[in-house]
Amino acid sequence: MRQIERTFGPTDVRLRQQIQATDAETLLEWSDRILTAETPEAVFH
């Protein structure tokens, strides 16, 4: 959450729930994508 919000600003409820419900391996993948993604949606797809 912290990385997403620092990069893209405040997140909506749906996105927060998705992040909180995922497993550790997926969180690591997403955290790598944050470095190059241009939108929050690009991190999660």
PQR file with spaces between the fields and no chain letter, atoms N, CA, C, O and H, PARSE charges and radii, in Angstrom:
ATOM       1  N    MET     1       0.828   -1.188    0.000 -0.4000 1.5000
ATOM       2  CA   MET     1       0.000    0.000    0.000 -0.0000 2.0000
ATOM       3  C    MET     1       0.870    1.248    0.000  0.5500 1.7000
ATOM       4  O    MET     1       0.613    2.209   -0.725 -0.5500 1.4000
ATOM       5  N    ARG     2       1.871    1.210    0.802 -0.4000 1.5000
ATOM       6  CA   ARG     2       2.725    2.387    0.929 -0.0000 2.0000
ATOM       7  C    ARG     2       3.395    2.737   -0.394  0.5500 1.7000
ATOM       8  O    ARG     2       3.417    3.903   -0.788 -0.5500 1.4000
ATOM       9  H    ARG     2       2.080    0.429    1.391  0.4000 1.0000
ATOM      10  N    GLN     3       3.936    1.751   -1.073 -0.4000 1.5000
ATOM      11  CA   GLN     3       4.598    2.008   -2.355 -0.0000 2.0000
ATOM      12  C    GLN     3       3.613    2.494   -3.405  0.5500 1.7000
ATOM      13  O    GLN     3       3.904    3.432   -4.147 -0.5500 1.4000
ATOM      14  H    GLN     3       3.919    0.803   -0.752  0.4000 1.0000
ATOM      15  N    ILE     4       2.453    1.862   -3.469 -0.4000 1.5000
ATOM      16  CA   ILE     4       1.429    2.272   -4.436 -0.0000 2.0000
ATOM      17  C    ILE     4       1.016    3.716   -4.188  0.5500 1.7000
ATOM      18  O    ILE     4       0.940    4.514   -5.122 -0.5500 1.4000
ATOM      19  H    ILE     4       2.216    1.101   -2.865  0.4000 1.0000
ATOM      20  N    GLU     5       0.750    4.051   -2.929 -0.4000 1.5000
ATOM      21  CA   GLU     5       0.277    5.395   -2.624 -0.0000 2.0000
ATOM      22  C    GLU     5       1.364    6.445   -2.813  0.5500 1.7000
ATOM      23  O    GLU     5       1.061    7.576   -3.191 -0.5500 1.4000
ATOM      24  H    GLU     5       0.812    3.402   -2.170  0.4000 1.0000
ATOM      25  N    ARG     6       2.599    6.102   -2.562 -0.4000 1.5000
ATOM      26  CA   ARG     6       3.690    7.065   -2.793 -0.0000 2.0000
ATOM      27  C    ARG     6       3.910    7.302   -4.279  0.5500 1.7000
ATOM      28  O    ARG     6       4.289    8.397   -4.695 -0.5500 1.4000
ATOM      29  H    ARG     6       2.845    5.183   -2.255  0.4000 1.0000
ATOM      30  N    THR     7       3.669    6.265   -5.076 -0.4000 1.5000
ATOM      31  CA   THR     7       3.884    6.380   -6.517 -0.0000 2.0000
ATOM      32  C    THR     7       2.689    7.003   -7.231  0.5500 1.7000
ATOM      33  O    THR     7       2.858    7.856   -8.103 -0.5500 1.4000
ATOM      34  H    THR     7       3.361    5.375   -4.738  0.4000 1.0000
ATOM      35  N    PHE     8       1.476    6.574   -6.861 -0.4000 1.5000
ATOM      36  CA   PHE     8       0.285    6.963   -7.618 -0.0000 2.0000
ATOM      37  C    PHE     8      -0.725    7.789   -6.823  0.5500 1.7000
ATOM      38  O    PHE     8      -1.727    8.227   -7.389 -0.5500 1.4000
ATOM      39  H    PHE     8       1.339    5.881   -6.153  0.4000 1.0000
ATOM      40  N    GLY     9      -0.494    8.012   -5.547 -0.4000 1.5000
ATOM      41  CA   GLY     9      -1.445    8.749   -4.731 -0.0000 2.0000
ATOM      42  C    GLY     9      -2.420    7.813   -4.038  0.5500 1.7000
ATOM      43  O    GLY     9      -2.262    6.594   -4.107 -0.5500 1.4000
ATOM      44  H    GLY     9       0.320    7.656   -5.088  0.4000 1.0000
ATOM      45  N    PRO    10      -3.423    8.364   -3.371 -0.5600 1.5000
ATOM      46  CA   PRO    10      -4.370    7.553   -2.607  0.2800 2.0000
ATOM      47  C    PRO    10      -5.058    6.492   -3.474  0.5500 1.7000
ATOM      48  O    PRO    10      -5.331    6.719   -4.653 -0.5500 1.4000
ATOM      49  N    THR    11      -5.330    5.344   -2.876 -0.4000 1.5000
ATOM      50  CA   THR    11      -5.979    4.245   -3.581 -0.0000 2.0000
ATOM      51  C    THR    11      -7.443    4.156   -3.190  0.5500 1.7000
ATOM      52  O    THR    11      -7.850    4.654   -2.140 -0.5500 1.4000
ATOM      53  H    THR    11      -5.108    5.160   -1.919  0.4000 1.0000
ATOM      54  N    ASP    12      -8.229    3.518   -4.042 -0.4000 1.5000
ATOM      55  CA   ASP    12      -9.639    3.335   -3.718 -0.0000 2.0000
ATOM      56  C    ASP    12      -9.822    2.062   -2.881  0.5500 1.7000
ATOM      57  O    ASP    12      -8.893    1.269   -2.725 -0.5500 1.4000
ATOM      58  H    ASP    12      -7.898    3.113   -4.895  0.4000 1.0000
ATOM      59  N    VAL    13     -11.012    1.886   -2.357 -0.4000 1.5000
ATOM      60  CA   VAL    13     -11.327    0.768   -1.465 -0.0000 2.0000
ATOM      61  C    VAL    13     -11.120   -0.570   -2.163  0.5500 1.7000
ATOM      62  O    VAL    13     -10.582   -1.501   -1.564 -0.5500 1.4000
ATOM      63  H    VAL    13     -11.767    2.529   -2.484  0.4000 1.0000
ATOM      64  N    ARG    14     -11.536   -0.677   -3.405 -0.4000 1.5000
ATOM      65  CA   ARG    14     -11.408   -1.934   -4.149 -0.0000 2.0000
ATOM      66  C    ARG    14      -9.961   -2.360   -4.267  0.5500 1.7000
ATOM      67  O    ARG    14      -9.632   -3.531   -4.079 -0.5500 1.4000
ATOM      68  H    ARG    14     -11.974    0.079   -3.891  0.4000 1.0000
ATOM      69  N    LEU    15      -9.104   -1.417   -4.576 -0.4000 1.5000
ATOM      70  CA   LEU    15      -7.688   -1.712   -4.730 -0.0000 2.0000
ATOM      71  C    LEU    15      -7.059   -2.102   -3.397  0.5500 1.7000
ATOM      72  O    LEU    15      -6.251   -3.028   -3.337 -0.5500 1.4000
ATOM      73  H    LEU    15      -9.371   -0.466   -4.729  0.4000 1.0000
ATOM      74  N    ARG    16      -7.426   -1.404   -2.337 -0.4000 1.5000
ATOM      75  CA   ARG    16      -6.929   -1.753   -0.995 -0.0000 2.0000
ATOM      76  C    ARG    16      -7.324   -3.181   -0.629  0.5500 1.7000
ATOM      77  O    ARG    16      -6.507   -3.936   -0.101 -0.5500 1.4000
ATOM      78  H    ARG    16      -8.083   -0.651   -2.386  0.4000 1.0000
ATOM      79  N    GLN    17      -8.557   -3.547   -0.903 -0.4000 1.5000
ATOM      80  CA   GLN    17      -9.026   -4.895   -0.585 -0.0000 2.0000
ATOM      81  C    GLN    17      -8.267   -5.947   -1.383  0.5500 1.7000
ATOM      82  O    GLN    17      -7.928   -7.006   -0.855 -0.5500 1.4000
ATOM      83  H    GLN    17      -9.221   -2.934   -1.331  0.4000 1.0000
ATOM      84  N    GLN    18      -8.001   -5.659   -2.647 -0.4000 1.5000
ATOM      85  CA   GLN    18      -7.264   -6.585   -3.491 -0.0000 2.0000
ATOM      86  C    GLN    18      -5.850   -6.804   -2.947  0.5500 1.7000
ATOM      87  O    GLN    18      -5.368   -7.936   -2.900 -0.5500 1.4000
ATOM      88  H    GLN    18      -8.276   -4.798   -3.076  0.4000 1.0000
ATOM      89  N    ILE    19      -5.205   -5.744   -2.549 -0.4000 1.5000
ATOM      90  CA   ILE    19      -3.850   -5.847   -2.012 -0.0000 2.0000
ATOM      91  C    ILE    19      -3.845   -6.622   -0.699  0.5500 1.7000
ATOM      92  O    ILE    19      -2.993   -7.487   -0.493 -0.5500 1.4000
ATOM      93  H    ILE    19      -5.597   -4.825   -2.587  0.4000 1.0000
ATOM      94  N    GLN    20      -4.774   -6.323    0.174 -0.4000 1.5000
ATOM      95  CA   GLN    20      -4.831   -6.975    1.483 -0.0000 2.0000
ATOM      96  C    GLN    20      -5.183   -8.456    1.390  0.5500 1.7000
ATOM      97  O    GLN    20      -4.834   -9.229    2.282 -0.5500 1.4000
ATOM      98  H    GLN    20      -5.466   -5.621    0.006  0.4000 1.0000
ATOM      99  N    ALA    21      -5.865   -8.858    0.331 -0.4000 1.5000
ATOM     100  CA   ALA    21      -6.318  -10.240    0.203 -0.0000 2.0000
ATOM     101  C    ALA    21      -5.332  -11.155   -0.518  0.5500 1.7000
ATOM     102  O    ALA    21      -5.555  -12.364   -0.586 -0.5500 1.4000
ATOM     103  H    ALA    21      -6.149   -8.230   -0.394  0.4000 1.0000
ATOM     104  N    THR    22      -4.258  -10.608   -1.053 -0.4000 1.5000
ATOM     105  CA   THR    22      -3.354  -11.424   -1.871 -0.0000 2.0000
ATOM     106  C    THR    22      -2.263  -12.097   -1.041  0.5500 1.7000
ATOM     107  O    THR    22      -2.049  -11.761    0.124 -0.5500 1.4000
ATOM     108  H    THR    22      -4.077   -9.626   -0.998  0.4000 1.0000
ATOM     109  N    ASP    23      -1.589  -13.044   -1.660 -0.4000 1.5000
ATOM     110  CA   ASP    23      -0.524  -13.790   -0.987 -0.0000 2.0000
ATOM     111  C    ASP    23       0.823  -13.069   -1.131  0.5500 1.7000
ATOM     112  O    ASP    23       0.961  -12.141   -1.928 -0.5500 1.4000
ATOM     113  H    ASP    23      -1.762  -13.317   -2.606  0.4000 1.0000
ATOM     114  N    ALA    24       1.798  -13.508   -0.356 -0.4000 1.5000
ATOM     115  CA   ALA    24       3.104  -12.854   -0.309 -0.0000 2.0000
ATOM     116  C    ALA    24       3.839  -12.901   -1.651  0.5500 1.7000
ATOM     117  O    ALA    24       4.486  -11.927   -2.034 -0.5500 1.4000
ATOM     118  H    ALA    24       1.686  -14.262    0.291  0.4000 1.0000
ATOM     119  N    GLU    25       3.744  -14.005   -2.355 -0.4000 1.5000
ATOM     120  CA   GLU    25       4.438  -14.121   -3.651 -0.0000 2.0000
ATOM     121  C    GLU    25       3.903  -13.098   -4.654  0.5500 1.7000
ATOM     122  O    GLU    25       4.675  -12.461   -5.370 -0.5500 1.4000
ATOM     123  H    GLU    25       3.218  -14.797   -2.044  0.4000 1.0000
ATOM     124  N    THR    26       2.605  -12.948   -4.699 -0.4000 1.5000
ATOM     125  CA   THR    26       1.997  -11.976   -5.602 -0.0000 2.0000
ATOM     126  C    THR    26       2.380  -10.557   -5.204  0.5500 1.7000
ATOM     127  O    THR    26       2.629   -9.715   -6.066 -0.5500 1.4000
ATOM     128  H    THR    26       1.978  -13.466   -4.118  0.4000 1.0000
ATOM     129  N    LEU    27       2.427  -10.288   -3.905 -0.4000 1.5000
ATOM     130  CA   LEU    27       2.843   -8.960   -3.451 -0.0000 2.0000
ATOM     131  C    LEU    27       4.254   -8.627   -3.927  0.5500 1.7000
ATOM     132  O    LEU    27       4.533   -7.490   -4.305 -0.5500 1.4000
ATOM     133  H    LEU    27       2.225  -10.972   -3.204  0.4000 1.0000
ATOM     134  N    LEU    28       5.138   -9.614   -3.909 -0.4000 1.5000
ATOM     135  CA   LEU    28       6.498   -9.391   -4.402 -0.0000 2.0000
ATOM     136  C    LEU    28       6.507   -9.071   -5.894  0.5500 1.7000
ATOM     137  O    LEU    28       7.240   -8.185   -6.334 -0.5500 1.4000
ATOM     138  H    LEU    28       4.912  -10.539   -3.602  0.4000 1.0000
ATOM     139  N    GLU    29       5.696   -9.788   -6.674 -0.4000 1.5000
ATOM     140  CA   GLU    29       5.596   -9.507   -8.106 -0.0000 2.0000
ATOM     141  C    GLU    29       5.093   -8.086   -8.339  0.5500 1.7000
ATOM     142  O    GLU    29       5.648   -7.342   -9.148 -0.5500 1.4000
ATOM     143  H    GLU    29       5.101  -10.507   -6.316  0.4000 1.0000
ATOM     144  N    TRP    30       4.044   -7.725   -7.625 -0.4000 1.5000
ATOM     145  CA   TRP    30       3.477   -6.386   -7.778 -0.0000 2.0000
ATOM     146  C    TRP    30       4.483   -5.315   -7.377  0.5500 1.7000
ATOM     147  O    TRP    30       4.578   -4.276   -8.030 -0.5500 1.4000
ATOM     148  H    TRP    30       3.593   -8.330   -6.969  0.4000 1.0000
ATOM     149  N    SER    31       5.233   -5.562   -6.307 -0.4000 1.5000
ATOM     150  CA   SER    31       6.192   -4.545   -5.865 -0.0000 2.0000
ATOM     151  C    SER    31       7.279   -4.323   -6.915  0.5500 1.7000
ATOM     152  O    SER    31       7.795   -3.212   -7.038 -0.5500 1.4000
ATOM     153  H    SER    31       5.156   -6.406   -5.777  0.4000 1.0000
ATOM     154  N    ASP    32       7.632   -5.354   -7.668 -0.4000 1.5000
ATOM     155  CA   ASP    32       8.575   -5.175   -8.776 -0.0000 2.0000
ATOM     156  C    ASP    32       7.954   -4.352   -9.899  0.5500 1.7000
ATOM     157  O    ASP    32       8.625   -3.511  -10.498 -0.5500 1.4000
ATOM     158  H    ASP    32       7.213   -6.256   -7.568  0.4000 1.0000
ATOM     159  N    ARG    33       6.696   -4.586  -10.180 -0.4000 1.5000
ATOM     160  CA   ARG    33       6.017   -3.867  -11.269 -0.0000 2.0000
ATOM     161  C    ARG    33       5.833   -2.388  -10.972  0.5500 1.7000
ATOM     162  O    ARG    33       5.774   -1.571  -11.891 -0.5500 1.4000
ATOM     163  H    ARG    33       6.151   -5.269   -9.693  0.4000 1.0000
ATOM     164  N    ILE    34       5.741   -2.037   -9.686 -0.4000 1.5000
ATOM     165  CA   ILE    34       5.562   -0.636   -9.305 -0.0000 2.0000
ATOM     166  C    ILE    34       6.689    0.226   -9.881  0.5500 1.7000
ATOM     167  O    ILE    34       6.488    1.398  -10.200 -0.5500 1.4000
ATOM     168  H    ILE    34       5.788   -2.701   -8.940  0.4000 1.0000
ATOM     169  N    LEU    35       7.864   -0.369  -10.009 -0.4000 1.5000
ATOM     170  CA   LEU    35       9.029    0.388  -10.473 -0.0000 2.0000
ATOM     171  C    LEU    35       8.895    0.887  -11.905  0.5500 1.7000
ATOM     172  O    LEU    35       9.497    1.899  -12.265 -0.5500 1.4000
ATOM     173  H    LEU    35       8.027   -1.321   -9.750  0.4000 1.0000
ATOM     174  N    THR    36       8.111    0.189  -12.729 -0.4000 1.5000
ATOM     175  CA   THR    36       8.004    0.573  -14.141 -0.0000 2.0000
ATOM     176  C    THR    36       6.585    0.903  -14.590  0.5500 1.7000
ATOM     177  O    THR    36       6.400    1.420  -15.692 -0.5500 1.4000
ATOM     178  H    THR    36       7.622   -0.633  -12.436  0.4000 1.0000
ATOM     179  N    ALA    37       5.603    0.623  -13.782 -0.4000 1.5000
ATOM     180  CA   ALA    37       4.204    0.841  -14.169 -0.0000 2.0000
ATOM     181  C    ALA    37       3.886    2.331  -14.268  0.5500 1.7000
ATOM     182  O    ALA    37       4.372    3.142  -13.479 -0.5500 1.4000
ATOM     183  H    ALA    37       5.754    0.202  -12.887  0.4000 1.0000
ATOM     184  N    GLU    38       3.067    2.664  -15.246 -0.4000 1.5000
ATOM     185  CA   GLU    38       2.651    4.060  -15.411 -0.0000 2.0000
ATOM     186  C    GLU    38       1.320    4.345  -14.732  0.5500 1.7000
ATOM     187  O    GLU    38       0.972    5.503  -14.501 -0.5500 1.4000
ATOM     188  H    GLU    38       2.673    2.005  -15.887  0.4000 1.0000
ATOM     189  N    THR    39       0.571    3.283  -14.407 -0.4000 1.5000
ATOM     190  CA   THR    39      -0.711    3.429  -13.724 -0.0000 2.0000
ATOM     191  C    THR    39      -0.830    2.335  -12.659  0.5500 1.7000
ATOM     192  O    THR    39      -0.140    1.319  -12.749 -0.5500 1.4000
ATOM     193  H    THR    39       0.854    2.343  -14.594  0.4000 1.0000
ATOM     194  N    PRO    40      -1.682    2.520  -11.665 -0.5600 1.5000
ATOM     195  CA   PRO    40      -1.881    1.471  -10.675  0.2800 2.0000
ATOM     196  C    PRO    40      -2.395    0.176  -11.307  0.5500 1.7000
ATOM     197  O    PRO    40      -2.019   -0.917  -10.885 -0.5500 1.4000
ATOM     198  N    GLU    41      -3.245    0.305  -12.307 -0.4000 1.5000
ATOM     199  CA   GLU    41      -3.806   -0.870  -12.974 -0.0000 2.0000
ATOM     200  C    GLU    41      -2.715   -1.724  -13.614  0.5500 1.7000
ATOM     201  O    GLU    41      -2.824   -2.949  -13.644 -0.5500 1.4000
ATOM     202  H    GLU    41      -3.551    1.194  -12.649  0.4000 1.0000
ATOM     203  N    ALA    42      -1.667   -1.085  -14.124 -0.4000 1.5000
ATOM     204  CA   ALA    42      -0.577   -1.809  -14.762 -0.0000 2.0000
ATOM     205  C    ALA    42       0.197   -2.670  -13.762  0.5500 1.7000
ATOM     206  O    ALA    42       0.818   -3.658  -14.153 -0.5500 1.4000
ATOM     207  H    ALA    42      -1.578   -0.089  -14.100  0.4000 1.0000
ATOM     208  N    VAL    43       0.167   -2.314  -12.509 -0.4000 1.5000
ATOM     209  CA   VAL    43       0.843   -3.095  -11.476 -0.0000 2.0000
ATOM     210  C    VAL    43       0.151   -4.435  -11.286  0.5500 1.7000
ATOM     211  O    VAL    43       0.812   -5.447  -11.053 -0.5500 1.4000
ATOM     212  H    VAL    43      -0.338   -1.512  -12.192  0.4000 1.0000
ATOM     213  N    PHE    44      -1.150   -4.450  -11.381 -0.4000 1.5000
ATOM     214  CA   PHE    44      -1.935   -5.630  -11.010 -0.0000 2.0000
ATOM     215  C    PHE    44      -2.329   -6.531  -12.166  0.5500 1.7000
ATOM     216  O    PHE    44      -2.983   -7.551  -11.948 -0.5500 1.4000
ATOM     217  H    PHE    44      -1.687   -3.628  -11.571  0.4000 1.0000
ATOM     218  N    HIS    45      -1.950   -6.184  -13.395 -0.4000 1.5000
ATOM     219  CA   HIS    45      -2.324   -7.020  -14.549 -0.0000 2.0000
ATOM     220  C    HIS    45      -1.114   -7.564  -15.221  0.5500 1.7000
ATOM     221  O    HIS    45      -1.230   -8.289  -16.209 -0.5500 1.4000
ATOM     222  H    HIS    45      -1.419   -5.355  -13.572  0.4000 1.0000
